[in-house]
C-alpha cells in the first residue's frame, strides 16, 4: 500500500519548488496513509462479532434483566415471523426496564439492534448506562419519531432510527451507541435502559436484540445512507428487513390485537375506527374514490351518495344494527365524514374535485378486525399511514363550589374526568379582593394578577391597558359549556362533535370542565380576554373523548373561522398518548391561520412530548405554575413545553350555577390563560399570523427557572 501511494504521488511531490510545500505535502500523505493502517488494528472498543442478546429466548447467561415496577414474562402469543418467543415488559409509570450485561461491558463502537412492538414508541425514552463508572449516555425520546419518517425510512435523529412496520407490524429500532454517547467520555456500557416517561405506563414487546459492530469505525466501511444510522452504518440493517406493502397502522399494539381476535373468535363484531393521513396531493375526488371503494360502491358515484352511504354504515355499526354479513359484499369500511360539508365542497364547484383535499385526515371505520388488513391494502394509493383512534381526557382538579350570591355555599363539585383533591384547602384567599375588581365579581383570581406583572408579590390588579380581545373568536374544544353570567352576550355558535361528526345540537357541559376553561379565557370576571367571543365545541363527554371527535372539532373550528373571515384561537385543555394524527390536525389548523393553545398534561412530571396534542410542533404547549412561581407538581414538563402559566387553584365559572364560581387546578387551567393572551394579541395586531402571535407571546414572557430541562418563559400579557 505504501509503495503504491509513493509511486502515485511522488511526481506531485517533485513538482513543488518550495521546501515548505514539500514538507507539508509529505505530512498530509503520511497521515492519509496512516489512517487506514491504524483502523486495521484490533480496536478494543469494537465488538469482535455480532452478539445476540435475545432471540426466541436467551442464548447464554451473559445478559440478565433489571426491572423495578415492571411485569416481565415470555410469551408465544405475540410473535414475529421466524421466532417462537417474545419477551414482554409492562412498565408502571416512570419505571425502567434494563437489559444488563452480567459480566464485563459492551463497547461503545456498537449498534444496538432491536425488534419491538407496543406503545413504548410513544411513551418511552432509551439510554445507556455504565454501572461501574456510574455514567449514562444521552437520552433519546422515541416519541420524536413520526409515522411519516418511519414510512419513508428516513433518519429522524443522528443517533437512532426506526424502520417498519414489517408484515406483522414489528418495528426495528437501531441505536448508535457511539453517537448516543457524544456527551460522555465513556467507551463501554453495561446496560440498555427503557424508561417510561408518559406517566401512565408503557408496554414493550421484544422479539430480538443484538449488538453489531459499528461498520464505520470497526470495519472501515461506509455504505450508502440507506444502510446507516446517522454517520454510523450497520452491516445488517437492510437485508433482513421485509417491509409491508400495506399502509402502516400505528397505535394498535399486541394487547389490542389479542383482545380483538378473542372477541372475533367468540362471534362478537368489533368495528375498528382508524384515522387516515392522506398523502400530500390527494385530491377531493380521490377521497371520494377511496371512500367508495372501501364501502363497496362504484367509484363514479356522486360524492353525496358516497358520504351518505358511509354515514349510514357508521351509524349502523355504532348502534350495533349492522354486521359484516349484512353489508355489501365488497364493503370493508366506511368513511365517517360530515355529509353536508364534505359533499358540498365538491358539488358546489366542479373545479374543486381536482383540488388537493384541504383537510389531511379522514376517519375510516373498518367493519371488523379481519377487514383492517383489506383497508390497509386498498388505501395504498391515497393514505400515508393509519392511526388507531384513541381516547383523550380533560384533567382538572376540582375544589369547592361557591356562589356569588351565597358565599356560605360550600357544596363539593364532582366530575368524572379527574380525582378530587382532598389534600389542599381551596379558599377565597385565592382571589385577590381589591378595589380594582370588576363590578359584580367576587374578586380578581390570582392568575390574572400574575400575568400582567413581571415580578412578585402580586399587586391585586389586572391591567391589559385597552385590550380585551374584542372581535376575536375563541373555540373551546372541551366538555361543552353551560350558560353563565360571565360570558353573557358573547356566546357564539357551538357544536357537539363527540360522535365524530359535528352537529349544532346541545353542547351542554355535564362536568364543568369546559365552562371553567371558557371563563378563564374570556369571562367578564375570571377571563384574560374579557371581550372575546366564545364558541363551545364539545369533543369530550364526561371528561373523555375520541381523537376522531377532537379532530372533527379542530376542523369545524378552523372551517368556521375561515368561512366567517374572523381571527380564531383554539384552546384544548385535554390530552392523551402521543399520536401523529391529532398532532397533524393541530398543525394543519395552525397552517390555516388558527392559533392553538394546549395543556401539557397532568401526569406529575411526565414528558409532555409523550402526549397529544401537547407534542404538536405548532401548538403553544402550556405547563402550570403556582402562586409562588413554582412548578405545580401535577404538571407535565420537558422539551415540548413552550410556556408556563397559572394553573393551581384557579377560580372560574361553575357549570351548575349561573352566577357561581369554583376552583380547579391543572394544566387545563393554565392553557386558557395563554389562549386569552393570544386573543389580546390578535386584537392589537389583527393581521398577525399564528407564528407571529406565538413569537409575540414568547417575547413578552418573563423568565424563571421552574423545572430543569423545560422552558423558563412565564406568560405576560403586557408588553405586546
C-alpha positions in Angstrom: 0.0 0.0 0.0 2.8 2.4 0.9 4.7 1.7 -2.3 1.7 2.3 -4.4 0.9 5.6 -2.7 4.5 6.9 -3.1 4.6 5.8 -6.7 1.4 7.6 -7.4 2.1 10.9 -5.6 5.9 11.2 -6.0 5.7 13.2 -9.2 3.4 15.7 -7.4 5.9 16.0 -4.6 8.8 16.7 -7.0 6.7 19.4 -8.7 6.8 21.6 -5.6 9.7 24.1 -5.6 9.2 25.2 -2.0 10.7 23.0 0.7 7.8 24.1 3.0 5.3 22.8 0.4 7.2 19.6 0.1 7.2 19.0 3.9 3.5 19.9 4.2 2.6 17.5 1.3 4.7 14.6 2.9 3.0 15.1 6.3 -0.5 15.1 4.6 0.4 12.0 2.6 1.7 10.1 5.7 -1.5 11.0 7.7 -3.7 9.7 4.9 -1.7 6.5 4.6 -1.5 6.0 8.4 -5.3 6.3 9.0 -6.3 3.1 7.3 -3.4 1.3 8.9 -4.5 2.5 12.3 -8.1 1.3 11.7 -6.9 -2.1 10.6 -5.6 -2.8 14.1 -8.0 -4.5 16.6 -9.9 -1.7 18.3 -10.8 -2.7 21.9 -13.9 -0.5 21.7 -15.4 -2.6 18.8 -17.4 -5.8 19.0 -15.4 -8.7 17.6 -18.7 -10.1 16.1 -22.4 -9.7 16.3 -23.7 -10.6 19.8 -27.3 -11.9 20.1 -28.8 -10.9 23.4 -32.3 -12.2 22.9 -33.9 -14.2 20.1 -36.7 -16.7 20.9 -35.1 -17.0 24.3 -31.7 -16.3 25.9 -28.8 -17.9 24.1 -26.5 -17.6 27.1 -26.2 -16.3 30.7 -24.3 -13.2 29.6 -27.3 -10.9 29.9 -29.9 -10.5 32.6 -33.0 -8.3 33.2 -33.1 -5.4 35.6 -36.5 -4.0 36.4 -38.5 -2.4 39.2 -42.2 -1.8 38.9 -42.5 -3.9 35.7 -44.1 -7.3 34.9 -41.7 -9.4 32.8 -42.5 -12.6 31.0 -42.0 -14.5 27.8 -45.0 -15.3 25.6 -45.7 -17.3 22.4 -48.9 -15.4 21.6 -47.4 -12.3 20.0 -44.6 -13.4 17.6 -42.5 -12.0 14.8 -42.2 -14.2 11.8 -39.4 -16.8 12.3 -39.5 -16.6 16.1 -41.2 -18.7 18.7 -40.9 -16.5 21.8 -41.4 -12.8 22.7 -40.0 -11.0 25.7 -42.7 -8.7 27.2 -42.4 -5.9 29.8 -45.3 -3.9 31.2 -43.8 -0.9 32.9 -45.5 1.1 35.6 -45.4 4.9 35.3 -41.8 6.3 35.5 -40.3 2.8 35.9 -37.4 1.2 34.0 -36.7 -2.0 32.2 -33.0 -2.8 31.6 -31.0 -5.4 29.6 -27.8 -5.8 31.7 -24.6 -7.5 30.8 -23.9 -9.9 33.6 -20.1 -9.6 33.4 -18.0 -7.1 31.7 -19.1 -4.3 29.3 -20.1 -3.9 25.7 -18.1 -1.4 23.6 -19.3 2.0 22.5 -18.5 1.4 18.8 -21.6 -0.6 18.5 -25.1 -0.6 17.0 -27.9 -1.9 19.2 -30.5 -3.5 17.0 -33.9 -4.3 18.5 -37.2 -5.5 17.1 -40.0 -4.0 19.1 -43.8 -3.6 19.4 -46.0 -1.8 21.9 -46.7 1.8 23.0 -43.1 2.1 24.1 -42.5 4.1 21.0 -45.0 6.8 22.1 -44.2 6.9 25.8 -40.6 5.9 26.5 -37.0 7.0 26.4 -33.9 4.9 25.9 -30.4 5.5 27.3 -27.2 3.5 28.0 -25.7 3.1 31.5 -22.4 2.0 32.9 -22.8 0.7 36.4 -19.1 0.7 37.1 -18.4 4.4 36.3 -22.0 5.4 37.2 -22.3 7.3 34.0 -25.1 7.5 31.5 -25.4 8.4 27.8 -27.7 11.0 26.2 -31.4 10.1 26.5 -33.3 9.6 23.2 -37.0 10.0 23.2 -38.8 7.6 20.9 -41.8 9.9 20.8 -39.7 12.1 18.5 -40.4 9.6 15.7 -43.2 10.5 13.3 -45.1 7.9 11.1 -44.2 9.9 8.0 -40.5 9.5 8.7 -40.8 5.8 9.5 -42.9 5.1 6.5 -40.4 6.9 4.3 -37.5 5.1 6.0 -35.9 8.5 6.9 -33.3 9.1 9.5 -35.1 11.2 12.2 -32.2 11.5 14.6 -28.5 11.2 14.0 -28.3 8.8 17.0 -31.1 6.3 16.1 -33.7 5.3 13.5 -36.8 3.2 13.3 -37.9 1.4 10.2 -41.0 -0.7 9.7 -43.5 -2.0 10.1 -42.8 -5.5 8.8 -45.8 -7.6 7.6 -46.7 -8.4 11.3 -46.3 -4.8 12.4 -43.0 -5.1 14.1 -40.6 -2.1 14.1 -36.8 -2.2 14.0 -35.1 0.2 16.3 -31.3 0.7 15.7 -29.3 2.9 18.1 -25.7 4.1 17.5 -24.0 3.6 20.9 -21.2 5.8 19.7 -23.4 8.8 18.8 -25.7 8.4 21.9 -22.6 8.8 24.0 -21.5 12.0 22.3 -21.6 13.9 25.6 -19.8 11.3 27.6 -16.2 10.1 27.7 -17.4 6.5 28.4 -16.1 4.0 25.9 -18.2 1.0 27.0 -21.5 0.3 28.7 -23.2 -2.3 30.9 -27.0 -1.7 30.3 -29.6 -0.8 27.7 -32.4 1.0 29.6 -36.0 1.7 28.6 -37.8 4.3 30.8 -41.5 5.2 30.8 -41.8 9.0 30.5 -45.5 9.1 29.8 -46.5 8.9 33.5 -49.2 6.3 32.5 -47.1 3.2 31.9 -45.7 1.5 28.8 -45.9 -1.9 27.1 -42.7 -3.3 25.5 -42.5 -6.4 23.3 -39.1 -7.5 22.2 -38.6 -10.1 19.5 -34.8 -9.8 19.0 -31.9 -7.8 20.4 -28.3 -7.9 19.1 -25.1 -5.9 19.4 -23.5 -5.2 16.0 -20.1 -3.7 15.1 -20.0 0.0 14.1 -19.1 -0.6 10.5 -17.6 2.9 10.0 -15.0 2.5 12.8 -14.6 -1.2 13.2 -14.9 -2.4 9.6 -13.6 0.7 7.8 -16.6 0.8 5.5 -19.2 3.4 4.9 -22.2 2.1 2.9 -24.9 4.3 1.4 -27.2 6.2 3.8 -30.0 3.7 3.3 -27.9 1.3 5.4 -26.8 3.9 8.1 -27.9 5.3 11.3 -26.6 8.9 11.3 -23.0 8.7 10.4 -22.7 5.0 11.6 -23.6 2.0 9.4 -24.7 -1.4 10.3 -23.8 -4.4 8.2 -27.2 -5.9 8.9 -29.7 -3.0 8.6 -31.3 -3.8 5.3 -31.1 -7.5 4.4 -33.5 -9.0 7.0 -36.0 -6.1 6.9 -39.1 -7.1 5.0 -41.2 -4.1 4.6 -45.0 -4.5 4.4 -46.7 -3.4 1.2 -49.8 -2.2 3.0 -50.3 1.2 4.7 -48.7 1.3 8.1 -51.0 1.2 11.1 -49.9 2.8 14.4 -51.3 2.5 17.9 -52.7 -1.0 17.5 -50.5 -2.9 19.9 -50.4 -6.6 20.7 -52.9 -6.4 23.6 -55.5 -4.7 21.4 -54.9 -7.2 18.6 -55.3 -10.1 21.0 -58.4 -8.7 22.6 -59.9 -8.1 19.2 -59.0 -11.6 17.9 -60.6 -13.2 21.0 -63.8 -11.1 20.5 -63.9 -12.0 16.8 -63.4 -15.7 17.6 -66.4 -15.5 20.0 -68.6 -14.1 17.3 -68.6 -10.5 18.5 -68.4 -8.0 15.7 -65.8 -5.3 16.6 -65.5 -2.3 14.4 -62.1 -0.6 14.3 -62.0 3.2 13.9 -58.8 4.4 12.3 -57.6 7.9 11.3 -56.1 8.0 7.8 -53.4 10.6 7.0 -53.9 11.4 3.3 -50.8 11.5 1.1 -49.8 15.1 0.0 -51.5 15.9 -3.3 -54.5 13.6 -2.8 -57.5 15.4 -4.4 -61.1 15.7 -3.3 -62.3 13.3 -6.0 -59.7 10.8 -4.9 -61.0 10.9 -1.4 -64.5 10.1 -2.8 -63.0 7.2 -4.8 -61.2 5.9 -1.7 -64.4 6.0 0.4 -66.5 4.5 -2.4 -64.1 1.5 -2.9 -64.0 0.8 0.9 -67.8 0.9 1.0 -68.2 -1.4 -2.0 -69.5 1.3 -4.3 -68.8 2.3 -7.8 -66.1 5.0 -7.9 -68.3 7.0 -10.3 -70.9 7.5 -7.6 -71.6 11.2 -6.7 -70.0 12.4 -3.5 -73.1 13.0 -1.6 -74.2 9.4 -2.2 -70.8 8.1 -1.2 -70.6 10.0 2.1 -74.3 9.3 2.9 -73.7 5.6 2.5 -70.6 5.9 4.7 -72.5 7.6 7.5 -75.3 5.0 7.2 -72.8 2.3 7.8 -71.1 4.1 10.6 -74.3 4.7 12.4 -75.4 1.1 11.9 -72.1 -0.2 13.3 -72.2 2.2 16.3 -75.8 1.2 17.1 -75.0 -2.5 16.7 -77.5 -2.8 13.9 -75.1 -3.9 11.2 -72.8 -6.9 10.9 -70.3 -7.8 8.2 -72.7 -10.2 6.7 -75.4 -7.6 6.2 -73.1 -5.2 4.3 -72.5 -5.1 0.6 -70.1 -8.0 -0.3 -67.2 -5.6 -1.1 -67.7 -3.3 1.9 -64.8 -3.4 4.3 -65.0 0.0 5.9 -66.9 3.3 5.9 -65.7 6.9 5.9 -67.0 9.0 8.8 -67.4 12.4 7.4 -69.7 15.4 7.5 -72.0 14.6 4.6 -73.2 18.1 4.0 -69.8 19.8 4.5 -67.6 17.4 2.5 -70.1 16.7 -0.3 -70.8 20.3 -0.9 -67.1 21.1 -1.3 -67.1 19.1 -4.5 -70.7 19.6 -5.6 -70.7 23.4 -5.4 -67.6 23.8 -7.6 -66.6 21.5 -10.4 -63.0 22.6 -10.2 -62.9 21.6 -6.5 -62.9 17.9 -7.4 -59.4 18.2 -8.8 -58.1 20.3 -6.0 -56.0 18.9 -3.1 -58.1 18.0 -0.1 -57.9 20.9 2.3 -58.1 18.6 5.3 -55.4 15.9 5.5 -57.3 13.5 7.8 -60.2 11.1 7.3 -61.7 8.8 9.9 -62.3 5.4 8.5 -64.1 2.6 10.4 -63.3 -0.9 9.5 -66.3 -3.2 9.7 -64.4 -5.9 11.6 -60.9 -6.8 12.7 -60.5 -9.0 9.7 -61.3 -6.1 7.4 -58.4 -4.0 8.8 -55.8 -5.6 6.5 -58.0 -5.2 3.5 -58.4 -1.5 4.3 -54.7 -1.1 4.5 -54.1 -2.7 1.2 -56.9 -0.8 -0.6 -55.6 2.5 0.6 -52.0 2.4 -0.6 -52.6 5.0 -3.4 -54.1 7.7 -1.1 -53.0 7.1 2.5 -49.6 7.6 4.1 -50.5 5.9 7.4 -53.3 5.0 9.8 -53.6 5.8 13.5 -55.9 3.7 15.6 -58.4 6.1 17.1 -57.5 6.8 20.7 -59.0 8.5 23.8 -58.1 11.9 25.3 -59.1 13.2 28.7 -59.7 16.5 30.3 -57.9 16.7 33.6 -58.7 19.4 36.1 -58.6 19.1 39.9 -61.9 20.4 41.3 -62.3 22.5 44.5 -65.4 23.7 46.4 -68.2 25.4 44.5 -69.0 29.0 45.6 -72.0 31.1 44.6 -71.6 34.9 44.4 -75.0 35.3 45.9 -74.3 33.0 48.9 -70.7 32.7 49.9 -71.6 30.1 52.6 -72.5 27.6 49.9 -69.7 25.1 50.1 -71.2 22.1 48.3 -68.5 19.9 46.8 -68.4 19.8 43.0 -67.7 16.4 41.5 -66.6 15.5 38.0 -65.6 12.2 36.4 -62.6 13.3 34.5 -60.2 13.8 37.4 -59.7 12.9 41.0 -60.9 15.3 43.7 -58.0 16.9 45.5 -58.5 16.3 49.2 -55.1 17.4 50.5 -55.4 21.0 49.5 -57.7 23.6 51.0 -59.4 25.8 48.4 -60.3 29.1 49.9 -61.4 32.5 48.8 -57.8 33.7 49.6 -57.1 32.5 46.0 -58.9 35.6 45.0 -57.2 39.0 45.4 -60.1 41.1 46.5 -59.2 44.7 45.7 -61.0 47.8 44.7 -60.0 47.2 41.1 -62.2 44.1 40.7 -64.9 44.4 38.0 -68.4 45.3 39.3 -70.3 42.2 40.5 -67.3 40.0 40.6 -66.1 38.3 43.8 -62.5 39.3 43.3 -59.6 39.0 40.9 -58.2 35.5 40.5 -54.6 35.3 41.4 -53.8 34.0 37.9 -55.0 37.2 36.2 -52.9 39.4 38.6 -49.8 37.3 37.8 -50.0 37.5 34.0 -49.9 41.3 33.9 -46.9 41.9 36.2 -43.3 40.7 35.8 -42.4 40.2 39.4 -43.9 39.0 42.7 -45.5 39.8 45.1 -48.9 40.0 43.4 -50.4 43.5 43.4 -54.0 42.5 43.1 -54.6 44.3 39.8 -55.4 43.0 36.4 -54.5 45.5 33.7 -54.3 44.9 29.9 -54.2 48.6 29.0 -57.0 49.0 26.4 -57.1 45.3 25.2 -60.0 43.0 25.8 -59.8 40.5 22.9 -62.8 42.2 21.2 -63.5 40.8 17.8 -61.5 37.7 18.3 -63.3 34.3 18.3 -62.0 31.6 20.7 -63.1 28.0 20.2 -63.2 25.9 23.4 -62.7 22.3 22.5 -63.8 20.6 25.7 -66.7 19.1 27.7 -69.2 21.7 26.4 -70.5 24.8 28.0 -73.4 25.8 30.2 -75.0 29.3 30.3 -73.2 31.6 32.8 -73.3 35.3 33.5 -69.6 35.5 33.0 -69.9 35.3 29.2 -73.5 36.5 28.7 -73.9 38.2 25.3 -70.6 36.9 23.9 -71.5 33.3 23.2 -71.2 32.3 19.5 -72.2 29.3 17.5 -71.4 26.0 19.1 -71.5 22.3 18.1 -71.2 18.8 19.5 -68.5 16.7 17.8 -68.4 13.8 20.3 -69.9 11.3 17.7 -67.0 12.0 15.3 -69.0 14.5 13.2 -70.1 18.0 14.3 -73.8 18.9 14.8 -75.4 22.0 16.0 -77.2 20.2 18.8 -76.9 20.5 22.5 -73.4 21.2 23.8 -74.3 21.1 27.5 -71.4 20.7 29.9 -72.0 17.7 32.2 -68.8 18.0 34.2 -67.9 21.7 34.5 -64.5 21.5 32.9 -65.4 23.3 29.7 -67.4 26.0 31.4 -64.5 26.7 33.8 -61.9 26.8 30.9 -64.1 29.1 28.8 -64.5 31.6 31.6 -60.7 31.7 32.2 -60.2 32.5 28.5 -62.9 35.2 28.2 -65.1 35.6 31.2 -66.1 39.1 32.4 -64.9 38.3 36.0 -62.4 35.5 35.5 -61.2 35.9 32.0 -57.9 37.1 30.4 -59.7 38.4 27.2 -62.9 39.8 28.6 -64.3 41.0 25.2 -63.6 37.8 23.1 -66.4 35.7 21.6 -66.6 32.1 22.8 -67.6 29.1 20.7 -68.2 25.9 22.6 -67.0 22.8 20.6 -67.9 19.8 22.6 -65.5 17.0 22.0 -65.5 15.3 25.4 -68.3 13.6 27.2 -67.9 13.0 30.9 -64.3 14.0 30.7 -63.1 11.9 27.8 -63.5 11.7 24.0 -62.1 10.1 20.9 -59.3 11.5 18.9 -61.6 11.4 15.8 -64.1 13.6 17.6 -61.4 16.0 18.6 -60.0 16.2 15.1 -63.6 16.8 13.8 -63.8 19.7 16.3 -60.5 21.2 15.2 -61.7 21.0 11.6 -65.0 22.6 12.4 -63.4 25.5 14.3 -60.9 26.1 11.5 -63.5 26.0 8.8 -65.9 28.2 10.8 -63.2 30.9 11.3 -62.3 30.7 7.6 -65.9 30.9 6.3 -66.7 33.9 8.5 -63.5 35.7 8.0 -62.7 36.0 11.7 -59.5 35.8 13.7 -59.5 32.5 15.5 -57.9 30.9 18.6 -58.4 27.2 19.6 -57.9 26.1 23.2 -57.6 22.4 24.0 -57.3 21.6 27.7 -57.2 17.9 27.0 -54.8 15.2 26.0 -53.9 11.6 25.6 -51.0 9.4 24.4 -48.9 10.9 21.6 -50.4 10.3 18.2 -49.4 11.8 14.9 -53.0 12.2 13.6 -54.1 14.5 16.4 -50.8 16.4 16.1 -51.2 16.7 12.4 -54.8 18.1 12.8 -53.4 20.7 15.3 -50.6 21.7 12.9 -53.0 21.8 10.0 -55.2 24.3 11.9 -52.2 26.5 12.5 -51.2 26.3 8.9 -54.7 27.5 8.0 -54.5 30.5 10.3 -55.6 29.4 13.8 -53.6 30.0 17.0 -53.8 26.9 19.1 -53.1 26.7 22.9 -53.0 23.3 24.6 -52.4 21.8 28.0 -49.2 19.9 28.7 -51.0 17.2 30.7 -51.2 16.3 34.4 -49.1 13.2 34.9 -46.9 14.8 37.5 -43.6 15.4 35.7 -44.2 13.2 32.7 -42.6 14.2 29.4 -45.2 16.4 27.5 -43.7 15.1 24.3 -45.4 11.7 25.1 -48.8 13.4 24.9 -51.0 14.8 22.1 -51.8 17.5 21.3 -49.1 18.7 23.7 -46.4 17.4 21.4 -47.7 19.1 18.3 -45.0 21.4 17.0 -47.2 24.3 16.2 -49.2 24.4 19.4 -48.5 26.7 22.4 -48.0 23.9 24.9 -48.6 25.2 28.5 -47.4 23.9 31.8 -48.8 25.0 35.2 -47.3 27.1 38.0 -48.3 28.0 41.5 -48.9 31.5 43.0 -45.3 31.4 44.1 -43.9 30.9 40.6 -43.1 27.3 41.3 -43.8 24.1 39.4 -47.3 22.8 40.1 -46.4 19.2 41.0 -49.2 17.7 38.7 -47.9 19.4 35.6 -46.0 17.6 32.8 -42.7 19.0 31.8 -39.9 18.8 29.2 -38.8 19.9 25.8 -42.3 20.3 24.3 -43.4 23.0 26.8 -43.4 26.4 25.3 -44.6 28.5 28.2 -45.8 28.4 31.8 -49.0 30.0 33.1 -51.0 30.0 36.4 -52.7 26.6 36.8 -53.0 25.9 40.6 -56.3 26.7 42.4 -57.7 28.9 39.7 -61.1 30.5 40.3 -63.6 30.5 37.3 -67.2 29.9 36.4 -69.2 27.0 37.8 -71.3 24.9 35.4 -74.2 24.3 37.8 -74.8 27.9 38.9 -75.5 30.8 36.6 -73.5 33.2 38.9 -71.4 30.7 40.8 -67.7 30.1 40.7 -65.4 27.2 41.6 -61.7 26.4 41.9 -59.8 23.9 39.8 -56.2 23.0 39.3 -54.4 21.6 36.3 -52.6 22.4 33.1 -56.2 22.6 31.8 -56.5 25.8 33.8 -53.1 27.1 32.6 -53.7 26.7 28.8 -56.8 29.1 28.7 -54.6 31.9 30.1 -52.4 31.5 27.0 -55.5 31.3 24.7 -56.8 34.6 26.2 -53.4 36.2 25.7 -53.5 35.2 22.0 -56.9 36.9 21.7 -55.4 40.1 23.2 -52.5 39.9 20.8 -54.8 39.4 17.8 -57.0 42.4 18.8 -53.9 44.6 18.8 -52.4 43.0 15.7 -55.4 41.8 13.6 -53.3 40.7 10.7 -50.8 38.7 12.7 -50.1 35.1 11.6 -50.1 32.3 14.1 -46.3 32.3 14.0 -46.2 36.0 14.8 -48.7 35.6 17.7 -46.6 32.7 19.1 -43.4 34.8 18.8 -45.1 37.8 20.4 -46.3 35.9 23.4 -42.9 34.2 24.0 -41.1 37.5 23.5 -43.3 39.2 26.2 -42.7 36.4 28.7 -40.7 36.8 31.9 -38.2 34.1 32.7 -37.8 31.9 35.8 -36.2 28.5 36.3 -39.3 26.5 37.0 -38.2 23.0 36.1 -34.9 21.7 34.8 -35.0 20.9 31.0 -38.2 22.9 30.5 -38.8 26.4 29.2 -38.2 29.3 31.5 -40.9 31.5 29.9 -43.8 32.6 32.1 -46.8 34.2 30.5 -47.2 38.0 30.5 -49.9 39.9 28.6 -48.4 43.3 28.9 -45.6 44.3 26.5 -47.2 43.0 23.3 
